[in-house]
Amino acid sequence: MRGSPGDAERRQRWGRLFEELDSNKDGRVDVHELRQGLARLGGGNPDPGVQQGISSEGDADPDGGLDLEEFSHYLQEREQRLLLMFHSLDRNQDGHIDVSEIQQSFRALGISISLEQAEKILHSMDRDGTMTIDWQEWRDHFLLHSLENVEDVLYFWKHSTVLDIGECLTVPDEFSKQEKLTGMWWKQLVAGAVAGAVSRTGTAPLDRLKVFMQVHASKTNRLNILGGLRNMVLEGGVRSLWRGNGINVLKIAPESAIKFMAYEQVRAGKTGETLHVQERFVGGGAGAPSWLVLKTRLTLRRTGQYKGLLDCARRILEREGPRAFYRGYLPNVLGIIPYAGIDLAVYETLKNWWLQQYSHDSADPGILVLLACGTISSTCGQIASYPLALVRTRMQAQASIEGGPQLSMLGLLRHILSQEGMRGLYRGIAPNFMKVIPAVSISYVVYENMKQALGVTSR
């Protein structure tokens, strides 16, 4: 076999890859060169597992680098494993993986994906434009990824990042049967909850300023960012900038649990079908309104107005009845649709544009690109849904404003437009935009560190 034409071709290909990775031309590939090469070839950050795998599996003498023979031996074993994975996904054994086979493989894992999602996965690997993946495309794409079986490949395709921007319109992640059985799902939820808590605490002053401007800013009461912060500090000191943050953090756990259960119920009712974007977001919006009412009231409270969370809830119940806890429910649900459509559409469009322009050989654009796409798409989604978010906040707050009108959603919209025009529907949007980048950045860093601490493997 060593002298066969196929063997000669493989060795030439491995030699070319070795030369490309060996940047200092010393005849060895060390960890630093491997890291640089993987980032260059893969279009994103290299997986630490593949670096460790090459060092431990390929290096016969642990001297901190691989020579050509050791490197070739490692790649030979990798290709054998990849070939087995390829045949496992190629269900009709025609030598190509098509869209339907990608969908079937995900379905076997307990995850339903749409035809469009499967086509995007295929497009990221299909270099010759045949809309199928052949062995060469498969091999070249996954050769330096630390994937050991078909489940690893599917998790790699499925991988998503949790970004908490402090809003309730978030999509619950879809967990496979295996993730549920192994308990990986709750670890990811815990990691996301901790990331959200730290992120929300870090951006709490901007969040309070946003709510303050949504409720109190008007043509006659022109509040800017500095003026709003100054007023809050003068009224209650620096600590007052974090009013409402306690409930905002506390509601993460029950809110996430209710979202997860609601999403699972919606999904269970559509066995074998893929959930549409709006259905996923309706599941994601469950459980938020009652907590949001408390958060809004505590955020806007004056010094000494409430003794704490329970006192606030008791007073609302006594004065306004249980219906008060669901004020703003309708605009909250209606706001899901524009946020869902625009946020995900912009995110996917930007990500796929970047992959087509700069990363033809990888489905992973890298975390910096994903963060940028998430920030831009979230901003666009907020612009579309912000008027309804403002109406929701005013509906939740209006009973606490002495002498203020008690209006319905449509009544509030008409009142704002007649008194302040279109600009009135965007009061407080500046601090809302200002908190997106720090919120996304803090959330990602904490989430990744929590996943590592809890033993959640990154695919």
N, C-alpha and C positions, 0 to 999 in steps of 0.2 A: 504493500500500500504506500510505503514511503516514496517509491519512485513513480507513482502514478501521476498523470497530468493534473488531476484534481488536487493532489497533495502539494504539488509544486505551486499551483495557483494560490492555495491557501497560505503557503509559507511566504510567497511574494507579498501577498496582501498583509499578512502579519508584520512582515519586515517594513513595509511602507508605513504602517501605523506606528511601529516602534520608533522609526526615524522621526516621525512627526512629533511624538511625545518626548523624545530625547532631545530637548532643546539645547543643552550644553555640549552635545555630541561626545559624551565620555563613554558611550557604550553601555550605559545603564539608565534605567528609568527609576527615579526616586519618587518619594511621596509628593514633594513640591512640584516636580514636573508632571506627575500624574494629575494632581489637582488642577494645574493650569490647563493641561491638555483636555481633561474632561469638561471643564467649564467652556473651553473653546469649541469642542466638538459637539457638546450636548446643548449648547445655547442657554445654560443655566448653571446653578450651583451644583457641584458634583455630590453624589450621595456618599457620605462617609463610609457606608458599608462596602462599597465597591473598592475603595482604597484599602480598607482592612482586608477584604477578600483577596486582592491581588498580592498584598504583602504576606498573608499567612498561607495562601494556597499555592502561590507561584514561586515564592522565594525559597529555594532549596537550602541556601546558606544565609541565615538572617543577618545580612550586611547592610540593610537599609535601602536596597535597590534591586532591580531585576535586570539580568542581561537578556539578550535576544532569545536564548534557548529557554530560560525560565518563563519569559513573557509568552513565548509561543506555546509552551506546555499549558499555561493557564488558559489562554484563548481557546486551545483545542478542547479542553474540558467544558469551557463556557458554551462553545458552539454545540457540543453534544447535548447539553441541558436545554439550550434554546430550541434545538431541533425537536426535542420531545414536546416542549410547550407548543411549538408551532403546529405539530401534528395533532395535538389535543384540541386546539382551537379550530383547526381545519376539519370540520365535522364531515364534510363529504369527500375529503381526501383528494381534492382536485389540484392541490398544490398552491391554492390561493385562499386567503381569508377575506370574506366579503362582509357587507354590512349586516346581513341577516345572521351570520355566524357570530359576529360581535354581540348582537342583541341576545342571541341564544345563550352565549356564555355568561353574560351578566344575569340573565334570567335564572340560570342554574345556581347562581350565587345568591339569589333572593333579591336582586335589584332590577327594576324595570327602567330602561332608558328609551328615549324616543328615537325615531329614525334619523332625525336631524342630529341628535347627539352622537349616534353611532357613525354618521357620515363625517362629523367633525373629527372623531378619533381616527377614522380611516384616512382622512385627508392629511392629517399631521404626519403620517408615515408613508403615504403613497407618492413616490417620487416620479413615477413614469406616467401618471395620469390615467391609469387603467381602472381606478375606483376599486381595486383589490390590493391586498398585500401579499407579495410573493416572499419566498424564503430569503432572498438577498436583502430585500427591504426590511424584513423582520430582524434578520441577523445584525445588520448594520445599525439598526435603531437601538437594540437592546444589548449589544455586545458588552458595553461597559457599565450597564446598570446592574445593581446587586439584587436581581430578581431570581428567585429559586424555583418558583412553580407558577402555574396558571393563575392561582389566586393572587399572587404578588403582582402579576401583570395587570389584572383587573383592578386591584386596589390602586396601582400606579395611575391608571387611566382615570379612576374615579376621584382621586385626591382633590380636596378643596381646602381652602383656608378660612378659618373663623375670624371675622373682623367685626368687632363690637364698636359701633359708633354711638351707642346710647339710645338708639331708637328701637321701638317695638316691632317694626316691620322687617323682620329677619327671617330667612328661610331655614327651617330645621334641616339638619343634615340627614341623609338617608343611610341607615346602617344596614349592613348585610346580616344574614342569619348567623354567619360565623362570628361576626363582631358582637352580636347579641349574646351568643352562647358563651363566648370567652370573657364577657364582661368588659370588652374594649369600649363599648358604647358609653357606659357611664363614666369611664375615665376621660373620654373626649368631652362629655358634657361638663364634668367637673373642671377640666382644663379651660373650657370656654367660659364657665361661670367665673372662675378666678380672674381670667384675663379681662372679662367684662367689668368686674368689680374694680380692678386696678385702673383700667382705662376710664371708667366713669368718674372715679374719685379724682383722677388727674385732670379731667376736663370739667369738673363740677362747677367752678365759677362761671365758665362760659355758658354752661347749660342753664344755670340759674338766671344769668343775664338775658339769655334768649327768652325764657318764660316771662321774666319781668317786663321785657320790651313787648312781647306779644300781647300782654294784658293791659299794660299801663301807657305805652307809647301811643301818641295820636298827633293830629295836626296842632292841637293846642298844647300838648305836653311832649315836646320834641326831645326824645332821649337818644343820645349817642352812646357809643361803647364806653368811653371814659366817664361820661356823666353818669351812666347807669351804675358802673362799678363804684364810683365815688359815693353815690347816694346809698348804695347797699352797705358800704363800709361805715359811713357816717351814722346810719341807723342802727347797725348791730355789730360793728367791728369786723375785723378780717374773718373771723370764724363764720360770720353770717354768709360769706360767699359759698359755703358748703351746705347751706340749708336745703333740705330735700334730698341730699345725697344718700343719707342713711336708708331711706325707703327705696331709693333708686337702686342701691346695691342689694338690699334684702329681697327685692322682688325678682331678682335674677333667677334664683333657684326654683320657686314655685312657677314663675312664668315659663321657664325653660321646660319644666316637667309637663305643664299643661299643654304647651305648644307641641311637645314630643308626642303626648298621648292623643291630642286632637289630630295631629298629622297622621299618626298610625291608624286612627279610626277612618279618616278620609281615604287613606291608602288601602285599608282592608276592604272598603266598599267598592274598590275598583280593581279587583283581583285580575292580574294579568295585563293591566293597562298602565300606561305611564301617566302620572299626575301632570296636569297642565300647570303652568307657572302660577296662574291665579289661585288654583286649588291649593298649591303648596303654601302660598302666602296667606290664604284664609286660614289654613291650619296654623301658620306661624303667628297670626294675629290674635289667636285665642288667648283668653285669660288676662289680657292687658288692661282693659278699661278701668276696673275697680281699683287696681293698684295705681293707675295713672291719676285718678281723682285725688287720692291721698298724696301722691307725689306733688301734684300741682298745688294743692292747698298748703302743704308743708314748705314748699319752695317759696311761696308768696307770703308766708306768715310774717307778722310783725314780732318784734322781740317780746316774749312773754305771752303771746297769744295762745299757744298750746303748750301743755306740759310734755308732750311727746306724741308718738305715733298712735297709741291707744286712746289718748285723750282727744286727739283730732278725729279719729274714727267715731268715737262715742258722741262727740258734739254734732258731727255731720248727721249721724243716725237719728239723734234726738230732734234736731231742728228741721231736717229735710227729708228724713225717711230713707229706706233702703234703695229707692230708685236713684238717689243722688249719686250712688257709687257707680252708676252706669251712664252718667252724663257724658256725652261725647262719643258714645259707642258707634253711632251711625257714621259720622265723618271719619272715625278711625277705620272702620271697615271699608268705606268708599275710597279712602286714601290708599288702600292696599293696591288697587288696580293700576293707577298710573305709576306708583313706585315700582311695582313688580315688573310691569312691561318695560319701562324705560331703564331701570337699574340693570336688570339682567341683559337686556338687548344691547345697551351701550358697553357693558362689561365684556360680553362675548364678541361684539364687533371689534373692540379695541384689541382684545387678546388675539383673536384670529388674524387681524391685520398685522400685528407685530410678528406672529409666527410666519405668515406668508412673506413678509418683507425681510426678516432678519434671522429666522430660525427654521429653515426648511427641513432639517433632519431631527427635530425634537418636538415632542408634544408639551414639553415643560418650558415656558418662557422665562422662568426664574422668578424669585420672590419679589425683586424690586419692580419688575414689570407688572406682576399681579397686584402689588400694592398700589401702583400708579393707576392701573385700570380700575381697581376697586374704589379708589378715592374719586376719580373722575365720574364713574358711573353712579356712585352714591350721591355726589353733588347734583348730577342731572336728575336723578330720581327725586331728590329733595325739592328741587325747583318745581317739579310737576305736582308733588303732593303737599307742598308747604301750606298753601291756602287752607286746605282741609285740616292740617295739623294745627294751624292757628285758630281756626273755628273750634276745633275740639278743646283746645286749651282754654279758650274764653268761655265755652259752655261749662267746663269744669270749675272755672273760677268765679263766674258771674254771681253766684249766690253769696259769695263771701265779700262782694263789693257793695258797700252800703249805698243805697239809692240807685244802684245800677239796674238796667232793664233785664228781665228774665226772658230771653228770646230763644226760639228754636234754631235749628241749624240754618234753615232758609232765611229766617228773620235776621239772624246775625250776619249772614252774607249780604243781604240787602242793606242792613244798617251800616256795615263797614264800607261797602261800595258807595253808598250815598253820602257818607260823611267824609271819607278819606280817599276814595278812588281805589284803583288797583294797587297802588303802593301800600295801602292799608293792609292788604292780605299778605304782605311780605315783611311786616314788622318783626325784627329780631333775627332775620335770616343771616345777617353779617356774622354775629357770634356763632351761629349754627355752622356756617362754613368754616369759621376759624378753628372749630374743634375737630373737624373731620380728620385732618392729617395727623395731629398728635394722638387722637383716639385710635385711628387705624394702626399707627406705628406702635403705640404702647400695647394695644391688644395683641398684635402679632408676636412681639417679643415675649410677652408674658405667656401667651398660649404655647409657643414652642418650648419654652423652658418648663412649663407645667407638664406638657406631654412627655418630655424627657424624664422629669422627676417621677411621673406615674408609670413610666415604662410603656408608653404608647409608641409603637413603631411608626416612623415616618416612611411613607411609601414614595 
